[in-house]
């Protein structure tokens, strides 16, 4: 198995594994928080769905400009 190292001596495979593990922990933690009924009720009062709907046209416009 051939490992490429960067200036610190850490392999890029190890760094990628740490990054993907961190992303997985973030997604898992977000799921745990959002599964709590109190948090869901609080987010419903704030109107997070309305904010997301209002931002969709801007996101679509950004993605179109980025693809050019």
N, C-alpha and C positions, 0 to 999 in steps of 0.2 A: 504494500500500500504506500503510495507516494503522497507525502504531506508537504504542502507549501507553507512556509512560515513568513510572517511579516517582520518588521523591525523589532518588535517586542519578543519574538520567539514563540508567539502563540500561533497555532495553526488556524487557517481560515475556516476549516470545518468546525472547529471548536467554537469559534466566534459565531458562526451561523447557527449552531445548535443552541447556544445561549440566547441569541436573538429570537429564534423561533419558540424557545421555551418561555421567554418573557412575554411574547405576544400571546401564547396559549394561556398563561396565567392571567393576563389582563382580560382576555375574553371570558375565561372561567369566572373571574371575580366580578366582572360586569353582570354576567348571568345570575350569579348569586344575589347581587344587590337588587337587580331588577325583578327577581322572583319574590322578593319580600312584598307582601300586600300593602304595608304602610308606605313604602317607597313608591309603589305604583299609584297609590291614591294621591300622594303628594305631587308626583309628576303630572297626574291628570288634572290637578287643580291649577298648576302653573300653565298648562296649555302647551306642552312640548310638541304635541302633534301638529298644532297650528304653526308653530315656529318651523318645524320640519317641512311642512307643505309650502310655507312662504319662501323657504330657501331653495327649493327644488329648481325653479327656473334659473336662479343664479348658478347653481351647480351645473345644470345642463349647458348653459352658456359658456362656463369656464371649460368644460370638457370639449365643447366644439372648438373653442379657440385653441386649446392645447393640441388638438389633433391636426391643426393646420400646419 
